Amino acid sequence: MRKILAIDAGGTSSRAVLLDESGACSGFGRASGGNPTAVGVAGAVDALALAAERALGGQTPSPTSDSLVVIALAGTATPPFITLLESRLAGLGLAGRTVIEPDLLGTFCSGTPLVEGYAVIAGTGTIAARISDGQIHTVKGGSGWLLGDAGSGFWIGQQVARAVVASLDGLGPATTLTQLLLEATGIERTGARSRGRSEELSRLVHELYALRPVELARFAPLAFQALDVSPADPVAREILEAAAEAIARVLSAAREPEFGDTSVPGVVVLGGSVLAAGLARAPAIFTDALQDALGGAELVPVEDGIVGAAVLAFRHLGLEVDPALHRRLTAEIDGARARAGVA
Amino acid sequence: MRKILAIDAGGTSSRAVLLDESGACSGFGRASGGNPTAVGVAGAVDALALAAERALGGQTPSPTSDSLVVIALAGTATPPFITLLESRLAGLGLAGRTVIEPDLLGTFCSGTPLVEGYAVIAGTGTIAARISDGQIHTVKGGSGWLLGDAGSGFWIGQQVARAVVASLDGLGPATTLTQLLLEATGIERTGARSRGRSEELSRLVHELYALRPVELARFAPLAFQALDVSPADPVAREILEAAAEAIARVLSAAREPEFGDTSVPGVVVLGGSVLAAGLARAPAIFTDALQDALGGAELVPVEDGIVGAAVLAFRHLGLEVDPALHRRLTAEIDGARARAGVA
């Protein structure tokens, strides 16, 4: 029987599953970030090979060309990346075809067997796509932390940091975020001043510039935490409302009438850490904004793109993925994930 | 007669003047950035020594301890910087005392002989100070490009870039800025699409990420240029209005009542490239916002902090700088600057 390996290569973590043509899943493997743009070609190939090895359960069968590997990946896969990856996979007995698919398509297919609709990811970045006939038709957003990606984890984390700096400097209102960020960075409030400034402000600014800019994403959870502590905190609420609106705007742009898309076909599949947290912890803010953006379309949140990578693999083999097979793949992969002890 | 050398050490350019105790200025020198935080200790010392050498007019007199060098500088001067700088100045015959003063004080004293008031700089960053009894009393803003500095050159340039990226992506309104930024980056509009995106958007994003983030400041002038081309352009107008408001907010924060400052003593001296451009090219936006912030106080724009560095040098010698001497220093330095052929 043909070996099918599906991989979801993320910026900070990657997943792989081993499947047969019936949809049975016999292995789940997890590893660190496998996106070559985020971690470099060598690091990405190492991570993806490790996830694959773990999904294979330690077996290294004799090389066979009767295998298919489908990898859902953001951005561009360069020839050096593909060459190195194929050589490593061949060493694991997967010498057959390797196909790279957009992560947006992996996310979409994780949530639905349909071939029409939208995928929105808000995690490291904010990006949305119109899916038509099972392919990416239009992509919106995804311009990165410096030029776009409003509503992403970086963006929320930066807004949190800027709001606290402004508040400590008397340029912005008081907010629960201040205490949370000072705790997260291990800075005590002393009230002391030097050179005309508060000492905790100077220390906070120093600590935050010691990070790489994108690492500000680690403070995004503080916005949700602030609302748990003080549901009325206007600063945290404004940041999350602006994030939800920005994500909804990217989704709306994917259905601009210029693309002949005045109705709303299919479902809207939602992925990424910000949308997961937003729907679970601030549903009044996030669900409303997204419902407004698509006029009541069905919203389907997904954990990641691994089921979608499996769906795409089946389609590459010419097999139809009907709702029953989609449910089976989802249940099989969830079961393997649970057995692998990986949340 | 005692040699007085005053230096204004900026992030991108530095100025030095040679004075005697009567206020006569016999030399003006200019060099590149002399701020050790911005360009490193060695580069900053090289630039300041070169500016000093040019102000000395090529003379290298025998070392004398009867000299005073006053340097107006943003941020902290570390001991290695001061040691290296003093050794280089001694080599130029300036073996006497070297004093570092805050650039905010240099800016303030460039505009007024008074010892009470405010200084606001909006250039590389956005920062304001309350000056009391001739000293910095309170500093607001200046938290840098990632955490603060709304209204700075970086901030305006980033807003320009983000607005154009959003517009090309269908996430924001059309704006004159698009044509200006595409011209500035040498990108032609083709209307072609690949991978679900417009090609000029992909190329622009690629070009802009090839810069260091802070280099986005070079696009700040496009906001003013857009208003020249299309005075009603709402995107450029909103960016400049938000910049002026942010600068005014930093100024307002410097007079918070918690510092016992409910009235508005003295003048408000304005420095930095954004304020210079704002007052000259969009006065309706900038003057109004700043007047509102200080209830009609007198606004004094200055070109840089070199006159202020000279004023501070005179004060360090125990000499009073009255309005007549302030006018004389300003006129002498302007004359030397013109003779040196440096705008």
Interface residues (C-beta under 8 A of the other chain):
Chain A: A129 I136 H137 T138 V139 K140 G141 S143 G144 L146 L147 G148 Q158 A161 R162 V165 A166 D169 G170 L171 R195 G196 R197 L201 V205 L208 Y209 P213 L216 R249 V250 A253 E256 E258
Chain B: A129 R130 I136 H137 T138 V139 K140 G141 S143 G144 L146 L147 G148 Q158 A161 R162 V165 A166 D169 G170 L171 R195 G196 R197 L201 V205 L208 Y209 P213 L216 R249 V250 A253 E256 E258
